[in-house]
Amino acid sequence: MESNQNPTPKLELELRRGALVLAVLSQLREVQYGYSLRQALALRGMPIEEGTLYPLLRRLEGQGLLASEWRIEDGPPRRYYRINDAGEALLVDLTATWNALVATMAGLLEGIEK
């Protein structure tokens, strides 16, 4: 049985998921806590849910790509994250891969009308 549902939202979500690591690493060149990171990403057109962001941050830290520390400033304690040297190296590699992919896709999609 064929579904008549529009597949676009689900496929767009899959595309975005593939870019989340690159997006998060790019914004952690400056120290941020989870909520400020969510805001920075949303302001740049990449909104992310808490239920997606926090597990991703823990995974990236577990992979040795981020460092974190608890800080108590104005308000409740917050865990601040920053990219470390390994994360910075990965960011450089992923950026090159992303740029090559964008160029390839631009060539493949050439001539497709909007």
Contacts in CASP RR format, 6 or more apart in sequence:
PFRMAT RR
TARGET T0000
AUTHOR 0000-0000-0000
METHOD contacts of the structure
MODEL  1
MESNQNPTPKLELELRRGALVLAVLSQLREVQYGYSLRQALALRGMPIEE
GTLYPLLRRLEGQGLLASEWRIEDGPPRRYYRINDAGEALLVDLTATWNA
LVATMAGLLEGIEK
16 46 0 8 1.000
19 46 0 8 1.000
19 98 0 8 1.000
20 46 0 8 1.000
20 48 0 8 1.000
20 52 0 8 1.000
20 56 0 8 1.000
21 56 0 8 1.000
21 60 0 8 1.000
21 94 0 8 1.000
22 91 0 8 1.000
22 94 0 8 1.000
22 95 0 8 1.000
22 98 0 8 1.000
23 41 0 8 1.000
23 46 0 8 1.000
23 48 0 8 1.000
24 37 0 8 1.000
24 41 0 8 1.000
24 48 0 8 1.000
24 53 0 8 1.000
24 56 0 8 1.000
24 57 0 8 1.000
24 60 0 8 1.000
25 60 0 8 1.000
25 65 0 8 1.000
25 83 0 8 1.000
25 87 0 8 1.000
25 90 0 8 1.000
25 91 0 8 1.000
25 94 0 8 1.000
26 91 0 8 1.000
26 95 0 8 1.000
27 37 0 8 1.000
27 40 0 8 1.000
27 41 0 8 1.000
27 44 0 8 1.000
28 37 0 8 1.000
28 66 0 8 1.000
28 81 0 8 1.000
28 82 0 8 1.000
28 83 0 8 1.000
29 82 0 8 1.000
29 83 0 8 1.000
29 88 0 8 1.000
29 91 0 8 1.000
30 82 0 8 1.000
31 80 0 8 1.000
31 81 0 8 1.000
31 82 0 8 1.000
32 40 0 8 1.000
32 80 0 8 1.000
32 81 0 8 1.000
32 82 0 8 1.000
33 71 0 8 1.000
33 78 0 8 1.000
33 79 0 8 1.000
33 80 0 8 1.000
33 81 0 8 1.000
34 53 0 8 1.000
34 54 0 8 1.000
34 57 0 8 1.000
34 78 0 8 1.000
34 79 0 8 1.000
34 81 0 8 1.000
35 78 0 8 1.000
37 53 0 8 1.000
37 57 0 8 1.000
37 81 0 8 1.000
38 47 0 8 1.000
38 48 0 8 1.000
38 50 0 8 1.000
38 53 0 8 1.000
41 47 0 8 1.000
41 48 0 8 1.000
42 48 0 8 1.000
57 66 0 8 1.000
57 68 0 8 1.000
57 81 0 8 1.000
60 66 0 8 1.000
60 87 0 8 1.000
61 67 0 8 1.000
61 68 0 8 1.000
61 81 0 8 1.000
64 84 0 8 1.000
64 86 0 8 1.000
64 87 0 8 1.000
65 83 0 8 1.000
65 84 0 8 1.000
65 86 0 8 1.000
65 87 0 8 1.000
65 90 0 8 1.000
66 81 0 8 1.000
66 82 0 8 1.000
66 83 0 8 1.000
66 84 0 8 1.000
66 87 0 8 1.000
67 81 0 8 1.000
67 82 0 8 1.000
67 83 0 8 1.000
67 84 0 8 1.000
68 79 0 8 1.000
68 80 0 8 1.000
68 81 0 8 1.000
68 82 0 8 1.000
69 79 0 8 1.000
69 80 0 8 1.000
70 77 0 8 1.000
70 78 0 8 1.000
70 79 0 8 1.000
70 80 0 8 1.000
71 77 0 8 1.000
71 78 0 8 1.000
71 79 0 8 1.000
71 80 0 8 1.000
72 78 0 8 1.000
83 91 0 8 1.000
END
